[in-house]
């Protein structure tokens, strides 16, 4: 039986198969290249979105703390301009259980979680004219305020300002209050300016910036972002609580100022501007060495002023001690805190020392 030989592909058939295979491969490659391009675009868009969310979340996190747990006289906002925003806030603490701070950082250096003192004054970056801060010491119970200074500074952008500010505007005729955008002509505004000095008038910060996917040339993708960060701690009402006894004042200081006069200076109780915020007045008493253990009332000073008095008509030959106690709205007194003992200068033509209870208060 004859064996039939298998016929091979002709050259034409082979060429046709190659062409069909090339068309199929081309279509497949085009499909995968389209899918890859879509995937890369989605990835870059996701990077843009993540960068935008990171920037807005971080700035919101910082700005919502503006004005938190300030001490008396300490400004919420220090400097506000289109590319610089400086403020005070109790952002972090290294004291476990401190409920006033926003974050607990047990390893944070103490000098980074409290306010700056005058000896540490610095110039706000990019402030124009240059602004040095602080101009005074903000303290509670003799220690620096727990509200530290935070500065957010960005490079200028010719397209739009990075920071714009929304403030509480009061109509001069109707006294109706509305939220308005602070005009650019009013910037920079500082803690000593009319817009910021009176009632912490800022209510929000409009943040405008451009995010990028981090790539270069034709692969770069950018997108403008604008978000409003509210400032809930600014203008917040501080409630008064009449409960426990006030915390004691730091030790008062007595100095001799002229013959027969002693000056007594002290600082506020921590419960005046923080804590229960219920200190109503301060009672000043005096003890002379000729009557040990006998304290005489010298003055009653309302809270909220400058605590600087002068006791006059005193005699030499005796040592005087002064004590200051805070009184709250209960009313209850804090533990009295004594000053250093001091002997006044000799009065002119003084013949016989006689205790006196004359008192005068300096106008300061």
C-alpha distance (Angstrom), angle and dihedral (degrees) to the residues before:
residue distance angle dihedral
X1 . . .
X2 3.76 . .
X3 3.78 118.7 .
X4 3.83 114.7 -125.7
X5 3.78 112.7 -139.2
X6 3.87 118.1 -136.4
X7 3.75 112.2 -115.1
X8 3.90 115.1 -129.4
X9 3.80 126.7 -136.0
X10 3.68 114.9 -77.7
X11 3.78 120.4 -125.0
X12 3.79 91.0 -107.8
X13 3.81 92.5 53.1
X14 3.79 91.0 48.8
X15 3.78 91.8 51.4
X16 3.79 90.9 49.1
X17 3.83 90.9 51.0
X18 3.78 91.2 49.6
X19 3.80 92.0 50.2
X20 3.82 92.4 48.8
X21 3.81 90.8 48.2
X22 3.80 90.7 49.7
X23 3.79 91.9 51.1
X24 3.82 91.3 49.5
X25 3.82 92.1 47.1
X26 3.80 91.3 47.2
X27 3.78 91.4 52.3
X28 3.78 91.7 46.3
X29 3.81 92.9 48.4
X30 3.78 90.9 47.5
X31 3.80 90.0 51.9
X32 3.81 93.2 49.7
X33 3.81 92.4 44.6
X34 3.83 89.4 52.8
X35 3.77 90.3 48.9
X36 3.80 91.2 48.5
X37 3.80 91.7 49.2
X38 3.81 91.0 50.2
X39 3.80 90.4 48.5
X40 3.82 92.2 50.4
X41 3.81 91.3 48.2
X42 3.80 90.8 49.9
X43 3.80 89.3 48.9
X44 3.82 93.3 51.6
X45 3.81 90.2 45.6
X46 3.80 88.9 51.5
X47 3.82 90.1 50.4
X48 3.81 89.0 51.0
X49 3.79 90.3 49.8
X50 3.80 93.1 46.9
X51 3.81 92.1 48.8
X52 3.80 90.9 48.4
X53 3.80 92.5 48.5
X54 3.79 92.1 46.5
X55 3.81 92.7 50.5
X56 3.80 95.0 45.3
X57 3.82 94.3 43.2
X58 3.81 92.6 48.2
X59 3.80 94.5 47.9
X60 3.81 92.0 43.8
X61 3.80 89.6 50.2
X62 3.79 91.2 53.8
X63 3.79 98.8 39.7
X64 3.81 95.7 48.7
X65 3.82 87.1 63.3
X66 3.83 94.0 59.0
X67 3.81 109.8 128.7
X68 3.82 96.8 9.9
X69 3.84 116.1 154.3
X70 3.80 98.5 -13.3
X71 3.77 122.8 173.9
X72 3.79 123.4 -126.0
X73 3.81 113.1 -62.5
X74 3.80 94.1 6.9
X75 3.83 110.4 131.6
X76 3.79 121.8 -127.0
X77 3.79 93.8 -147.4
X78 3.80 121.2 34.2
X79 3.80 103.2 177.4
X80 3.81 132.1 1.8
X81 3.80 123.6 -173.1
X82 3.79 137.8 142.4
X83 3.81 93.7 -87.2
X84 3.81 104.1 17.8
X85 3.81 130.7 59.7
X86 3.82 120.5 177.2
X87 3.80 123.0 179.7
X88 3.81 145.9 153.4
X89 3.81 124.3 -113.3
X90 3.78 139.7 151.0
X91 3.79 89.8 -117.3
X92 3.82 100.9 155.5
X93 3.79 141.2 11.0
X94 3.79 136.1 -171.8
X95 3.81 92.4 -154.1
X96 3.79 112.8 101.4
X97 3.80 112.6 -128.5
X98 3.81 95.4 20.4
X99 3.81 101.3 146.0
X100 3.80 95.6 -173.8
X101 3.81 98.0 66.8
X102 3.79 121.6 76.9
X103 3.81 98.2 -138.0
X104 3.78 133.4 28.8
X105 3.80 114.2 -139.4
X106 3.83 107.9 173.4
X107 3.82 93.3 -170.8
X108 3.80 96.9 45.4
X109 3.84 113.1 123.9
X110 3.80 111.5 -111.6
X111 3.80 93.5 -125.2
X112 3.82 89.2 59.8
X113 3.81 96.5 54.7
X114 3.79 100.2 50.1
X115 3.79 137.2 61.6
X116 3.76 123.4 -81.5
X117 3.79 120.6 -105.9
X118 3.80 126.1 -137.5
X119 3.81 89.3 -100.9
X120 3.83 87.8 60.9
X121 3.82 96.2 47.7
X122 3.81 115.4 147.9
X123 3.79 137.4 179.8
X124 3.81 115.0 -99.6
X125 3.84 105.1 -115.0
X126 3.82 114.0 -104.5
X127 3.81 91.7 0.8
X128 3.79 112.1 152.9
X129 2.95 115.9 -133.7
X130 3.79 89.8 26.2
X131 3.80 110.8 -100.3
X132 3.81 120.3 -155.9
X133 3.80 116.5 -154.6
X134 2.99 139.3 -129.7
X135 3.78 108.0 26.7
X136 3.81 92.0 -177.4
X137 3.80 143.4 15.5
X138 3.81 117.0 -90.6
X139 3.78 108.3 -158.8
X140 3.80 142.7 167.9
X141 3.79 118.8 -156.7
X142 3.81 89.4 -12.9
X143 3.82 93.8 -54.7
X144 3.83 127.1 102.5
X145 3.80 115.1 -86.9
X146 3.82 114.0 -90.5
X147 3.81 89.9 -128.9
X148 3.79 107.3 95.6
X149 3.81 128.5 -157.7
X150 3.82 117.0 -103.7
X151 3.82 124.6 -172.2
X152 3.81 125.0 -166.1
X153 3.78 112.1 -166.6
X154 3.84 128.9 176.1
X155 3.79 136.3 -179.5
X156 3.82 114.2 -94.3
X157 3.81 116.9 -99.2
X158 3.78 119.8 -155.7
X159 3.82 91.8 -152.7
X160 3.80 99.9 63.9
X161 3.80 139.5 -22.3
X162 3.81 115.0 -87.6
X163 3.81 93.3 -142.2
X164 3.79 128.5 37.3
X165 3.79 122.5 171.8
X166 3.78 134.3 -136.1
X167 3.79 115.6 -154.6
X168 3.79 140.6 179.5
X169 3.79 106.9 -98.7
X170 3.80 121.4 -163.8
X171 3.80 119.5 -155.8
X172 3.80 108.3 -127.0
X173 3.82 92.5 -143.8
X174 3.81 105.9 37.3
X175 3.84 97.8 23.6
X176 3.82 87.3 -135.1
X177 3.80 112.2 151.7
X178 3.80 121.7 -139.2
X179 3.80 136.3 169.0
X180 3.80 112.2 -109.4
X181 3.79 137.0 168.6
X182 3.77 113.4 -103.1
X183 3.82 108.6 -114.4
X184 3.78 116.4 -114.5
X185 3.80 89.4 -124.6
X186 3.83 88.7 65.7
X187 3.80 92.4 58.5
X188 2.90 136.6 135.9
X189 3.81 93.3 47.7
X190 3.80 118.6 -174.2
X191 3.80 133.7 -169.3
X192 3.82 87.3 -96.6
X193 3.83 95.1 52.6
X194 3.78 124.6 103.6
X195 3.80 92.9 -113.1
X196 3.80 95.6 54.9
X197 3.79 106.8 24.7
X198 3.80 101.8 71.0
X199 3.76 111.9 50.8
X200 3.75 109.2 -12.2
X201 3.77 87.8 -97.4
X202 3.82 97.6 -172.5
X203 3.78 115.1 108.6
X204 3.79 104.2 169.9
X205 3.80 146.3 0.3
X206 3.81 122.0 -132.5
X207 3.81 107.0 -146.3
X208 3.82 116.8 -161.7
X209 3.79 123.0 179.6
X210 3.81 144.6 136.4
X211 3.79 122.6 -109.4
X212 3.81 124.6 -156.0
X213 3.78 136.6 -164.9
X214 3.79 90.0 -126.1
X215 3.82 95.8 -113.6
X216 3.79 127.3 119.7
X217 3.81 139.2 -129.3
X218 3.81 115.4 -2.9
X219 3.80 92.0 -8.9
X220 3.78 92.7 62.2
X221 3.78 118.2 107.5
X222 3.81 123.9 -169.8
X223 3.77 134.3 -177.7
X224 3.83 131.4 -175.0
X225 3.81 115.8 -124.3
X226 3.80 129.9 -167.6
X227 3.80 124.6 -178.4
X228 3.82 136.1 165.8
X229 3.81 117.5 -130.5
X230 3.80 112.6 -160.8
X231 3.81 122.4 -141.8
X232 3.83 102.9 -144.2
X233 3.82 96.6 168.0
X234 3.79 94.6 58.1
X235 3.78 113.1 94.9
X236 3.79 91.4 4.7
X237 3.78 111.9 155.6
X238 3.78 113.8 -112.2
X239 3.80 109.6 -139.2
X240 3.79 121.9 -140.4
X241 3.82 120.5 -134.9
X242 3.78 122.3 -165.0
X243 3.76 101.9 -158.8
X244 3.77 129.2 99.9
X245 3.79 124.2 31.4
X246 3.81 114.1 -81.4
X247 3.77 118.1 -95.7
X248 3.83 112.8 -102.8
X249 3.80 121.3 -97.4
X250 3.81 120.3 -113.1
X251 3.81 112.7 -92.7
X252 3.82 110.7 -69.7
X253 3.78 119.1 -127.3
X254 3.82 122.5 -132.8
X255 3.82 121.6 -161.5
X256 3.82 133.2 172.9
X257 3.79 111.5 -116.0
X258 3.80 104.6 173.3
X259 3.83 139.5 -18.2
X260 3.78 108.7 -46.8
X261 3.83 94.8 -0.3
X262 3.81 131.0 106.6
X263 3.78 123.8 -173.0
X264 3.82 119.3 -145.2
X265 3.81 120.8 -162.8
X266 3.81 128.6 178.9
X267 3.79 140.0 160.2
X268 3.78 129.3 -121.5
X269 3.77 126.2 -81.7
X270 3.84 112.7 -103.1
X271 3.82 86.7 -117.4
X272 3.80 91.8 64.6
X273 3.81 97.6 70.9
X274 3.82 99.4 11.4
X275 3.77 139.8 23.1
X276 3.81 109.6 31.4
X277 3.83 92.6 -8.2
X278 3.80 89.8 -148.1
X279 3.82 105.7 122.4
X280 3.80 109.1 132.5
X281 3.81 103.7 173.6
X282 3.80 146.4 -16.0
X283 3.80 125.2 -118.4
X284 3.82 116.3 -147.7
X285 3.81 119.1 -160.9
X286 3.82 133.6 178.9
X287 3.78 135.8 -148.8
X288 3.82 122.9 -165.9
X289 3.77 125.5 -155.3
X290 3.84 91.1 -121.3
X291 3.88 88.4 63.7
X292 3.79 107.5 34.7
X293 3.79 114.5 -164.5
X294 3.81 93.4 16.2
X295 3.81 112.8 114.7
X296 3.80 117.9 -164.7
X297 3.81 123.7 -159.0
X298 3.79 110.6 -111.8
X299 3.81 108.0 168.2
X300 3.79 146.1 -12.7
X301 3.81 110.7 -144.9
X302 3.85 122.0 -168.5
X303 3.80 115.6 -124.9
X304 3.76 120.2 -106.8
X305 3.79 100.8 50.4
X306 3.79 138.7 87.6
X307 3.76 110.5 -69.3
X308 3.78 103.3 -138.9
X309 3.82 121.7 121.8
X310 3.81 136.4 166.0
X311 3.81 122.1 -142.0
X312 3.81 109.2 -153.2
X313 3.79 138.9 -168.8
X314 3.80 95.4 42.1
X315 3.80 124.1 152.4
X316 3.75 130.7 -128.1
X317 3.75 121.3 -121.7
X318 3.81 92.0 59.2
X319 3.80 134.3 82.6
X320 3.80 117.7 -133.0
X321 3.78 128.6 -155.0
X322 3.81 124.9 -167.9
X323 3.79 129.7 -156.1
X324 3.80 129.5 -165.2
X325 3.82 125.9 -159.3
X326 3.82 128.1 -178.4
X327 3.79 119.6 -132.9
X328 3.81 122.9 -155.6
X329 3.80 133.1 -161.8
X330 3.82 94.3 -87.9
X331 3.09 81.5 62.5
X332 3.79 102.1 -115.0
X333 3.78 132.0 138.6
X334 3.76 128.4 -130.3
X335 3.77 119.2 -130.5
X336 3.83 107.3 -74.2
X337 3.79 114.4 -112.5
X338 3.81 118.3 -149.2
X339 3.76 127.9 -138.8
X340 3.75 128.1 -139.6
X341 3.81 115.9 -74.7
X342 3.79 114.7 -104.6
X343 3.79 137.9 179.7
X344 3.84 116.5 -142.7
X345 3.76 123.5 -126.0
X346 3.82 117.1 -92.6
X347 3.78 116.1 -85.8
X348 3.84 116.9 -125.3
X349 3.84 112.3 -94.9
X350 3.78 91.0 0.5
X351 3.82 110.4 171.0
X352 3.76 107.1 167.6
X353 3.78 127.9 17.8
X354 3.74 112.3 -124.5
X355 3.78 123.5 174.4
X356 3.77 113.4 -111.2
X357 3.75 132.7 -169.6
X358 3.81 98.9 -162.0
X359 3.78 112.9 140.9
X360 3.76 137.0 -173.9
X361 3.76 132.0 177.3
X362 3.76 122.6 -139.0
X363 3.76 118.0 -122.4
X364 3.80 101.2 -128.2
